Amino acid sequence: MAVITPLQLAFDVASVTKPVTGLTAIVHAATDTIAYPKNGKLLIVLNNTTAGAKIVTINAGDFTANGLGVLDISMAQDAVQYLVVSSDRFKQSDGTITVDYEANMTGFIGAFYLP
């Protein structure tokens, strides 16, 4: 399990330069956690480097919209996807969100705080 540390972005400034390969490597047998910001939004970047399509799951949280369930994201080979996640659906009571990966998936995950 990796704890992903989000990078803070700023308004009207190119504030972060980070190549996808500089993000956290996905370990398919683990659940990653990301701290949700107290203010602003959370942007997740996903990259599937596996030969073939794989599914990434953002798990439902403990708050009002958790009845909508998990979010399964089907990712094509070599795809890069960006996702802004809502706290009312995905945030756990400890202030984190959790991410799971399909078996044998490889790639990268990163997180950014949006102001």
C-alpha positions in Angstrom: 0.0 0.0 0.0 1.2 3.4 -0.9 0.2 6.7 0.6 0.0 9.2 -2.2 1.0 12.7 -1.2 -0.9 15.2 -3.4 0.9 18.2 -4.8 -0.6 21.7 -4.4 -1.6 23.6 -7.5 -2.1 27.3 -7.6 -4.5 29.6 -9.6 -3.1 31.2 -12.8 0.4 29.8 -12.4 2.1 26.8 -13.9 2.9 25.6 -10.4 3.9 21.9 -10.8 6.0 20.2 -13.5 5.8 16.5 -13.0 6.1 13.8 -15.8 3.7 10.9 -15.5 6.6 8.5 -14.9 7.6 10.6 -11.9 4.4 9.7 -10.1 3.8 6.8 -7.7 4.1 3.3 -9.3 1.0 1.2 -9.1 1.2 -2.0 -7.1 -1.8 -4.1 -8.2 -2.1 -6.1 -5.1 -2.3 -3.0 -2.8 -4.9 -0.4 -2.0 -3.5 3.1 -2.2 -4.8 6.0 0.0 -4.9 9.7 -0.8 -5.6 12.4 1.7 -8.5 14.5 0.6 -7.9 18.3 1.0 -9.8 20.2 3.7 -10.4 23.0 1.1 -10.6 22.7 -2.7 -10.8 19.6 -4.8 -8.6 16.5 -5.5 -7.4 15.7 -9.0 -6.1 12.1 -9.6 -3.9 11.2 -12.6 -3.9 7.6 -13.7 -1.6 5.9 -16.2 -2.1 2.2 -17.4 1.2 0.8 -18.7 -0.1 -2.8 -18.8 -0.4 -4.6 -22.2 -4.2 -4.5 -22.4 -7.1 -2.7 -20.7 -7.4 -2.7 -16.9 -9.8 -1.3 -14.3 -9.0 1.1 -11.6 -11.6 1.4 -8.7 -12.2 4.5 -6.6 -13.9 3.1 -3.5 -17.1 4.5 -2.1 -16.6 6.5 1.1 -18.6 7.1 4.3 -20.6 10.2 3.5 -23.9 11.2 1.9 -23.4 10.1 -1.7 -21.7 6.8 -1.0 -24.9 5.1 -2.1 -23.7 5.7 -5.6 -21.1 3.1 -5.0 -17.6 2.6 -6.3 -16.3 4.2 -9.6 -14.7 1.7 -11.9 -12.6 3.3 -14.6 -11.7 1.2 -17.6 -8.3 2.2 -18.9 -7.0 1.2 -22.3 -3.3 0.2 -22.7 -1.0 3.3 -22.3 -4.0 5.5 -21.4 -3.6 8.5 -19.1 -6.8 9.7 -17.4 -7.5 12.7 -15.1 -10.3 12.6 -12.6 -11.6 15.1 -10.1 -13.3 13.2 -7.3 -16.1 14.4 -5.0 -15.7 14.2 -1.2 -19.3 13.3 -0.5 -19.1 10.1 -2.6 -15.5 8.9 -2.1 -14.0 10.3 1.2 -13.6 8.0 4.1 -14.3 9.1 7.7 -10.5 9.4 8.2 -10.3 12.0 5.4 -8.8 9.8 2.8 -10.0 8.1 -0.4 -8.9 4.6 -1.4 -8.0 3.2 -4.8 -7.8 -0.4 -6.0 -6.4 -1.9 -9.2 -7.2 -4.9 -11.4 -4.9 -7.9 -11.0 -1.5 -7.5 -12.7 -2.0 -3.8 -13.6 1.1 -1.6 -13.9 1.3 2.1 -14.3 1.4 5.3 -12.2 -0.9 7.3 -10.0 -0.6 10.8 -8.8 -2.7 13.4 -7.0 -3.0 17.1 -7.0 -4.9 19.6 -4.8 -6.9 22.1 -6.8 -7.4 25.5 -5.1 
